[in-house]
């Protein structure tokens, strides 16, 4: 599976995207500054602008693009600016993060299907492709998956929490926030919920499922209210306005291409709430077969057919009491994260091509849940294959 990731990373370099070329070009300039004037380079790492010789790059406020360029400039010091080696290292980081989560799930929850986590985290075609090479997704997914693995180990493991686990966890939180702020926020809420429930359960408290759902919603709304009080940027009206602004801009650029349409979408909480389930579903299942003839959409639609089948099997499994062996608290936490990110992407990113790339931030977590029901487990159980 590591070979698949590395091959995807090398392929992405052979067909280098415009974004990757842009990142690499400016990272190379920053690396030149590092060798010529280390002090100025260190100042650049902590600022929102880059100035060296005749080159100038300025970002106003938080920018994950500039952060990624800085990250690449550090990596260049190790690789001598080799785009192939940079792609390899980023692909390996993404693989390690996903592998850590797959390993931890198998160790902590042995009753679950052994193959489910590795297939979800390491073998999904679109996840392997989009989270390899010089992409923000390679760092984001690796960081989020590894962070989730650490928290699961702390919450459900039996050993003591090591000091280096805390340090790695803090670094992963910082890295995830830098790469995509809102994605990291929702993951952090989900993992904080996990920690809270496990702490209460270890105090011998009985928490029915409806209580756990209520606590998760209280944690979410409490975090949203607190963020709005800290800064006006995070208040509901500001957030919804920015969301709709992004949607409108990308919808205009997507004319003539496959994209999502929400005719009556407005910058209000009620409108966002009404469209959120549809947006989340669109993010998961679009494009559909026959929707577009271009190869990348055809390949994506084939994968989406498989996801739709798994979704139907999950519904059938829940109705018949065969949802799987993963603890309800873990299912609820990851379901919350997947729904919120899917809705956020679906409402802000109408272009189906871009949407397919962005969704790798939650897709492996969703597949991890979809592969847990007893019907799928029958097909993924090793002994049955060998009989």
ZICOR-V564793 format. One record per helix or strand of 2 or more residues. SS is the DSSP state (alpha for helix, beta for strand). FROM is the first residue (numbers start at 0). TO is the last residue. Records with the same first field share a line. If there is no record, write none. Layout:
SS: FROM-TO + FROM-TO
This chain:
alpha: 1-13 + 17-35 + 37-44 + 63-78 + 82-107 + 113-121 + 124-129 + 135-155 + 162-178 + 180-201 + 208-229 + 231-233 + 235-252 + 268-284 + 294-318 + 327-347 + 351-357 + 359-369 + 373-379 + 381-385
beta: 48-51 + 54-57
